[in-house]
Amino acid sequence: MAGHISPSLANLTLGHLDLAQDCDKAVRFYIPIETASTAVYVHLGGSYVTPDPFPYGELIGVLRFVAPDPFLNLSRGAIVDWIDTVDFTSTDSVDAINRIRTTCNLELCWSLEWEGNPDLAGIGVSSSG
């Protein structure tokens, strides 16, 4: 159960934030949501899912980078309370999350931890590009 929401977060939605300002941190939040096994959040391109456990730490890192005011001065608990009130199915939340995928393609690819087939992803292919 979420506690009292900080007044500085009362009217703030995920859509107000450009999570893709820091792609390195944003993809750490995005990948667990995109790859979780139980569908929960529906969006235009498919469905988002709730990973277990939810990547609170990764999202808090993104929030504190993209919006130091107010997130940098709030406790992790206060931020978690706010995250628990976010409607991830709303259009502005879906758009904010989709911007990570569309803006951070390179970081997303690097973070997938796929070693690949050496014939497709080896040093020869990398250097010939």
Backbone as ProteinMPNN parsed JSONL, in Angstrom:
{"seq_chain_A": "MAGHISPSLANLTLGHLDLAQDCDKAVRFYIPIETASTAVYVHLGGSYVTPDPFPYGELIGVLRFVAPDPFLNLSRGAIVDWIDTVDFTSTDSVDAINRIRTTCNLELCWSLEWEGNPDLAGIGVSSSG", "coords_chain_A": {"N_chain_A": [[0.848, -1.181, 0.0], [0.616, 2.129, -0.891], [2.197, 4.963, 0.581], [1.902, 8.295, 1.853], [1.881, 10.649, -0.735], [4.395, 12.755, -1.875], [3.965, 16.298, -1.989], [5.322, 17.557, -4.089], [5.253, 15.691, -6.062], [2.658, 15.196, -6.632], [1.094, 15.95, -8.947], [2.616, 15.041, -11.013], [3.323, 13.095, -13.828], [4.439, 10.095, -15.5], [4.693, 10.673, -18.156], [5.468, 13.32, -18.189], [8.156, 13.289, -18.078], [11.284, 12.913, -19.673], [12.498, 10.073, -20.105], [14.44, 9.016, -21.696], [16.608, 10.688, -21.687], [18.865, 9.816, -20.435], [20.118, 7.244, -21.68], [21.615, 4.978, -20.913], [20.852, 4.452, -18.227], [18.083, 4.341, -18.571], [17.547, 2.087, -20.204], [18.088, 0.058, -18.433], [15.886, 0.065, -16.836], [13.895, -0.328, -18.745], [14.313, -2.861, -20.058], [13.75, -5.029, -18.134], [10.982, -4.645, -17.934], [10.094, -4.991, -20.553], [10.808, -7.636, -21.041], [9.616, -9.3, -19.16], [7.538, -12.028, -17.97], [4.754, -12.092, -17.461], [1.949, -10.632, -18.703], [0.755, -7.369, -18.146], [0.426, -4.568, -18.526], [-1.127, -2.844, -21.097], [-0.37, -1.596, -24.298], [-0.128, 0.396, -27.303], [1.599, -0.937, -29.111], [1.691, -3.569, -28.275], [2.081, -5.387, -25.337], [2.959, -4.276, -22.102], [4.681, -5.58, -19.314], [4.672, -6.658, -15.915], [7.522, -6.973, -14.235], [8.915, -9.35, -11.936], [11.077, -9.143, -9.465], [9.763, -5.763, -9.544], [11.575, -3.262, -11.317], [12.447, -1.143, -9.389], [14.776, 0.183, -8.377], [16.27, 0.732, -10.705], [14.494, 2.392, -12.119], [14.285, 4.506, -10.292], [16.902, 5.484, -10.419], [16.909, 6.499, -13.058], [14.888, 8.462, -12.835], [15.994, 10.241, -10.951], [18.09, 11.238, -12.435], [16.936, 12.416, -14.777], [15.122, 14.207, -13.735], [16.165, 15.903, -11.468], [15.083, 17.75, -9.745], [12.082, 17.083, -8.665], [13.149, 14.672, -7.646], [15.779, 14.051, -6.703], [15.996, 15.065, -4.146], [14.269, 13.575, -2.64], [13.398, 10.758, -0.571], [14.128, 7.277, -1.227], [11.941, 5.713, -0.511], [9.778, 7.541, -0.659], [9.794, 8.011, -3.384], [9.247, 5.452, -4.38], [6.646, 5.179, -3.384], [5.387, 7.06, -5.046], [5.875, 5.901, -7.59], [4.334, 3.612, -7.337], [1.826, 4.681, -7.687], [1.702, 5.369, -10.309], [0.121, 5.176, -13.425], [0.733, 2.874, -15.592], [-0.53, 2.175, -17.898], [-1.547, 4.395, -19.05], [-1.747, 6.769, -21.737], [0.3, 8.738, -21.763], [2.262, 7.564, -20.148], [2.847, 5.209, -21.559], [3.834, 6.368, -23.914], [6.129, 7.648, -22.863], [7.651, 5.439, -22.081], [7.907, 4.11, -24.53], [9.517, 5.943, -25.861], [12.002, 5.372, -24.849], [12.68, 2.969, -26.133], [12.675, 3.799, -28.831], [14.521, 5.897, -28.902], [16.853, 5.036, -27.691], [18.228, 2.963, -29.069], [20.878, 1.935, -29.623], [22.048, 1.645, -27.041], [20.202, -0.122, -26.009], [20.602, -2.404, -27.571], [23.267, -3.032, -26.849], [22.894, -3.712, -24.188], [21.559, -6.116, -24.086], [22.936, -8.458, -23.637], [23.645, -10.57, -25.355], [25.734, -12.811, -26.769], [25.996, -13.669, -29.337], [26.257, -15.147, -32.629], [29.442, -15.882, -33.799], [29.932, -15.563, -36.512], [28.083, -13.717, -37.253], [28.247, -11.652, -35.414], [30.86, -11.203, -34.811], [34.309, -9.995, -34.477], [35.237, -9.459, -37.047], [32.926, -8.769, -38.49], [32.127, -6.56, -37.01], [34.263, -4.782, -37.483], [34.083, -4.411, -40.181], [31.973, -2.748, -40.704]], "CA_chain_A": [[0.0, 0.0, 0.0], [1.432, 3.337, -1.02], [2.054, 5.943, 1.649], [1.567, 9.662, 1.46], [2.643, 11.117, -1.888], [4.993, 14.075, -1.687], [3.264, 17.33, -2.76], [6.065, 17.885, -5.309], [4.983, 14.641, -7.049], [1.214, 14.978, -6.704], [0.549, 16.091, -10.302], [3.635, 14.615, -11.968], [3.096, 11.791, -14.453], [5.606, 9.575, -16.205], [4.746, 11.358, -19.44], [6.129, 14.619, -18.045], [9.589, 13.067, -17.966], [11.952, 12.311, -20.825], [13.333, 9.028, -19.532], [15.516, 8.707, -22.633], [17.72, 11.634, -21.552], [20.014, 9.01, -20.044], [19.793, 5.929, -22.232], [22.24, 3.904, -20.139], [19.997, 4.148, -17.077], [16.719, 4.059, -19.022], [17.392, 0.711, -20.687], [18.102, -0.837, -17.262], [14.48, 0.011, -16.408], [13.064, -0.773, -19.855], [14.476, -4.272, -20.399], [12.945, -5.928, -17.296], [9.56, -4.492, -18.246], [9.851, -5.544, -21.88], [11.081, -9.072, -21.115], [8.939, -10.066, -18.111], [6.717, -13.093, -18.553], [3.319, -11.965, -17.204], [1.456, -9.384, -19.281], [-0.096, -6.569, -17.266], [0.16, -3.25, -19.093], [-1.397, -2.903, -22.527], [-0.069, -0.366, -25.026], [-0.465, 0.312, -28.72], [2.445, -1.866, -29.841], [1.699, -4.886, -27.659], [1.758, -5.277, -23.92], [4.021, -4.201, -21.13], [4.472, -6.571, -18.282], [5.253, -6.288, -14.642], [8.534, -7.945, -13.84], [8.956, -9.676, -10.521], [10.581, -7.917, -8.842], [9.708, -4.548, -10.357], [12.893, -2.616, -11.274], [12.363, 0.15, -8.706], [16.086, 0.825, -8.294], [16.635, 1.243, -12.025], [13.634, 3.533, -12.431], [14.679, 5.617, -9.414], [18.118, 6.045, -11.008], [16.518, 7.31, -14.219], [14.129, 9.624, -12.371], [16.901, 11.192, -10.298], [18.914, 11.876, -13.463], [16.163, 13.247, -15.709], [14.381, 15.24, -13.005], [16.734, 16.019, -10.126], [14.062, 18.443, -8.966], [12.13, 16.902, -7.226], [13.502, 13.325, -7.213], [17.059, 13.944, -6.009], [15.839, 15.44, -2.738], [13.287, 12.703, -1.99], [13.877, 9.437, -0.174], [13.729, 6.182, -2.116], [10.591, 5.314, -0.121], [8.819, 8.504, -1.219], [9.751, 7.799, -4.837], [8.53, 4.183, -4.579], [5.222, 5.48, -3.187], [4.915, 7.72, -6.262], [5.891, 4.907, -8.676], [3.19, 2.719, -7.136], [0.594, 5.341, -8.127], [1.788, 5.632, -11.75], [-0.701, 4.344, -14.299], [1.588, 2.506, -16.713], [-1.342, 1.954, -19.097], [-1.986, 5.675, -19.62], [-1.084, 7.131, -22.984], [1.559, 9.456, -21.559], [3.246, 6.607, -19.631], [3.236, 4.353, -22.683], [4.689, 7.178, -24.781], [7.413, 7.853, -22.19], [8.394, 4.177, -22.147], [8.237, 3.86, -25.935], [10.641, 6.811, -26.247], [13.25, 4.681, -24.507], [12.965, 2.019, -27.22], [12.947, 4.463, -30.101], [15.653, 6.814, -28.79], [18.039, 4.398, -27.105], [18.451, 1.702, -29.764], [22.242, 1.442, -29.456], [22.203, 1.193, -25.66], [19.339, -1.285, -25.846], [21.303, -3.542, -28.184], [24.441, -3.366, -26.035], [22.512, -4.221, -22.873], [20.82, -7.368, -24.185], [23.817, -9.527, -23.18], [23.672, -11.677, -26.3], [27.076, -12.9, -27.331], [25.808, -13.773, -30.775], [26.995, -16.068, -33.476], [30.649, -15.157, -34.209], [29.863, -15.231, -37.938], [27.191, -12.574, -37.408], [28.548, -10.577, -34.474], [32.274, -11.265, -34.451], [35.159, -8.826, -34.696], [35.311, -9.178, -38.487], [31.711, -8.069, -38.874], [32.156, -5.25, -36.349], [35.248, -3.906, -38.099], [33.781, -4.165, -41.589], [30.812, -1.879, -40.793]], "C_chain_A": [[0.89, 1.24, 0.0], [1.145, 4.292, 0.125], [1.647, 7.285, 1.091], [2.478, 10.106, 0.31], [3.127, 12.534, -1.611], [4.24, 15.1, -2.533], [3.983, 17.677, -4.063], [5.821, 16.857, -6.409], [3.502, 14.474, -7.352], [0.657, 15.028, -8.123], [1.519, 15.656, -11.391], [3.289, 13.24, -12.515], [4.38, 11.358, -15.153], [5.789, 10.283, -17.545], [5.388, 12.729, -19.387], [7.645, 14.502, -18.123], [10.146, 12.435, -19.232], [12.958, 11.303, -20.302], [14.533, 8.715, -20.417], [16.641, 9.745, -22.608], [18.995, 10.921, -21.135], [19.728, 7.574, -20.456], [20.404, 4.788, -21.431], [21.374, 3.491, -18.955], [18.597, 3.719, -17.529], [16.554, 2.621, -19.49], [17.447, -0.291, -19.541], [16.701, -0.965, -16.659], [13.623, -0.656, -17.486], [13.131, -2.289, -20.086], [13.694, -5.195, -19.467], [11.447, -5.826, -17.579], [9.237, -5.172, -19.57], [9.993, -7.066, -21.907], [10.413, -9.903, -20.025], [7.911, -11.011, -18.722], [5.211, -12.944, -18.351], [2.809, -10.623, -17.702], [0.533, -8.673, -18.301], [-0.506, -5.286, -17.954], [-0.027, -3.367, -20.6], [-1.04, -1.57, -23.156], [-0.28, -0.619, -26.512], [0.335, -0.739, -29.474], [2.461, -3.275, -29.275], [1.307, -4.78, -26.211], [3.022, -5.135, -23.097], [3.691, -5.173, -20.032], [5.102, -6.079, -16.992], [6.282, -7.34, -14.255], [8.456, -8.204, -12.343], [10.402, -9.98, -10.18], [10.588, -6.741, -9.824], [11.043, -3.816, -10.226], [12.858, -1.209, -10.658], [13.702, 0.877, -8.716], [16.509, 1.446, -9.613], [15.801, 2.465, -12.387], [13.985, 4.734, -11.553], [15.947, 6.277, -9.94], [17.819, 6.945, -12.193], [15.836, 8.597, -13.759], [15.045, 10.674, -11.749], [17.817, 11.875, -11.298], [18.104, 12.848, -14.305], [15.4, 14.364, -15.027], [14.933, 15.358, -11.585], [15.816, 16.802, -9.188], [12.723, 17.883, -9.444], [12.803, 15.619, -6.74], [14.802, 13.226, -6.406], [16.941, 14.222, -4.518], [14.841, 14.576, -1.98], [13.923, 11.374, -1.605], [13.427, 8.402, -1.204], [12.297, 5.732, -1.792], [9.527, 6.23, -0.691], [8.683, 8.318, -2.728], [9.005, 6.5, -5.153], [7.03, 4.397, -4.392], [4.64, 6.132, -4.435], [4.838, 6.72, -7.411], [4.679, 3.992, -8.562], [1.859, 3.357, -7.534], [0.574, 5.595, -9.635], [0.9, 4.653, -12.506], [0.122, 4.046, -15.549], [0.801, 2.23, -17.99], [-1.798, 3.266, -19.731], [-1.166, 5.999, -20.86], [0.245, 7.823, -22.737], [2.634, 8.544, -20.974], [3.758, 5.704, -20.741], [4.167, 5.113, -23.621], [6.07, 7.383, -24.173], [8.267, 6.595, -22.267], [8.788, 3.847, -23.581], [9.392, 4.732, -26.418], [11.985, 6.188, -25.892], [13.635, 3.765, -25.661], [13.362, 2.729, -28.507], [14.178, 5.358, -30.067], [16.945, 6.104, -28.426], [18.368, 3.064, -27.765], [19.843, 1.124, -29.522], [22.451, 0.887, -28.055], [21.371, -0.054, -25.374], [20.023, -2.527, -26.406], [22.485, -3.984, -27.331], [24.05, -4.028, -24.722], [21.807, -5.569, -22.922], [21.637, -8.593, -23.786], [23.753, -10.762, -24.068], [25.041, -11.703, -26.931], [27.026, -13.064, -28.83], [26.624, -14.852, -31.43], [28.234, -15.325, -33.958], [30.658, -14.795, -35.688], [29.006, -14.0, -38.185], [27.608, -11.39, -36.552], [30.018, -10.54, -34.062], [33.029, -9.998, -34.791], [35.259, -8.469, -36.175], [34.104, -8.399, -38.983], [31.721, -6.672, -38.28], [33.103, -4.299, -37.052], [34.951, -3.599, -39.558], [32.645, -3.181, -41.796], [31.1, -0.498, -41.068]], "O_chain_A": [[1.807, 1.361, 0.812], [0.008, 4.417, 0.582], [1.111, 7.383, -0.013], [3.698, 9.954, 0.381], [2.364, 13.394, -1.171], [3.904, 14.812, -3.682], [3.335, 18.051, -5.042], [6.143, 17.111, -7.569], [3.131, 13.697, -8.232], [-0.19, 14.204, -8.465], [1.263, 15.883, -12.573], [2.994, 12.322, -11.75], [5.288, 12.162, -15.367], [6.915, 10.467, -18.007], [5.81, 13.256, -20.416], [8.341, 15.512, -18.223], [9.54, 11.523, -19.795], [14.124, 11.631, -20.08], [15.54, 8.2, -19.931], [17.545, 9.68, -23.44], [20.093, 11.38, -21.451], [19.172, 6.79, -19.687], [19.781, 3.737, -21.282], [21.188, 2.299, -18.71], [17.998, 2.827, -16.928], [15.533, 1.994, -19.207], [16.904, -1.388, -19.665], [16.373, -1.981, -16.047], [12.736, -1.452, -17.178], [12.097, -2.926, -20.288], [13.015, -6.092, -19.965], [10.726, -6.818, -17.472], [8.218, -5.853, -19.69], [9.351, -7.722, -22.727], [10.629, -11.113, -19.974], [7.47, -10.814, -19.854], [4.449, -13.63, -19.031], [3.198, -9.582, -17.174], [-0.353, -9.285, -17.704], [-1.69, -4.95, -17.963], [0.822, -3.926, -21.295], [-1.372, -0.519, -22.607], [-0.581, -1.742, -26.918], [-0.193, -1.374, -30.387], [3.208, -4.113, -29.78], [0.303, -4.148, -25.884], [4.03, -5.79, -23.362], [2.532, -5.544, -19.849], [5.958, -5.194, -16.995], [5.924, -8.485, -13.979], [7.981, -7.361, -11.582], [10.905, -11.024, -10.595], [11.331, -6.74, -10.806], [11.596, -3.753, -9.128], [13.192, -0.221, -11.313], [13.756, 2.065, -9.032], [17.045, 2.554, -9.641], [16.326, 3.454, -12.897], [13.98, 5.868, -12.033], [16.06, 7.503, -9.911], [18.4, 8.022, -12.326], [16.163, 9.686, -14.231], [14.881, 11.868, -11.999], [18.281, 12.986, -11.041], [18.531, 13.98, -14.528], [15.064, 15.363, -15.663], [14.275, 14.972, -10.619], [15.779, 16.546, -7.984], [12.289, 18.205, -10.55], [13.017, 15.472, -5.537], [14.901, 12.388, -5.509], [17.702, 13.676, -3.719], [14.591, 14.816, -0.799], [14.875, 10.924, -2.243], [12.473, 8.622, -1.951], [11.529, 5.408, -2.699], [8.487, 5.763, -1.157], [7.592, 8.45, -3.282], [8.215, 6.457, -6.095], [6.229, 3.857, -5.155], [3.527, 5.801, -4.845], [3.842, 6.689, -8.133], [4.067, 3.638, -9.57], [0.866, 2.65, -7.701], [-0.455, 5.992, -10.182], [0.929, 3.448, -12.252], [0.198, 4.872, -16.459], [1.395, 2.066, -19.055], [-2.369, 3.261, -20.821], [-0.029, 5.55, -21.002], [1.224, 7.535, -23.425], [3.813, 8.729, -21.275], [4.96, 5.463, -20.85], [5.174, 4.569, -24.073], [7.076, 7.304, -24.878], [9.474, 6.675, -22.495], [9.891, 3.356, -23.82], [10.162, 4.317, -27.285], [12.989, 6.444, -26.557], [14.779, 3.779, -26.117], [14.287, 2.299, -29.195], [14.818, 5.561, -31.099], [18.024, 6.542, -28.823], [18.753, 2.121, -27.074], [19.969, -0.068, -29.242], [22.973, -0.216, -27.894], [21.776, -0.926, -24.605], [20.016, -3.582, -25.773], [22.683, -5.18, -27.115], [24.816, -4.834, -24.194], [21.485, -6.118, -21.868], [21.069, -9.671, -23.614], [23.803, -11.886, -23.569], [25.463, -10.732, -27.559], [27.944, -12.631, -29.526], [27.563, -15.395, -30.847], [28.099, -14.221, -34.486], [31.313, -13.831, -36.085], [29.169, -13.316, -39.195], [27.353, -10.243, -36.918], [30.369, -9.907, -33.066], [32.462, -9.045, -35.326], [35.357, -7.291, -36.518], [34.236, -7.483, -39.795], [31.369, -5.705, -38.955], [32.784, -3.12, -37.207], [35.494, -2.646, -40.118], [32.362, -2.803, -42.933], [30.183, 0.317, -41.163]]}, "name": "protein", "num_of_chains": 1, "seq": "MAGHISPSLANLTLGHLDLAQDCDKAVRFYIPIETASTAVYVHLGGSYVTPDPFPYGELIGVLRFVAPDPFLNLSRGAIVDWIDTVDFTSTDSVDAINRIRTTCNLELCWSLEWEGNPDLAGIGVSSSG"}
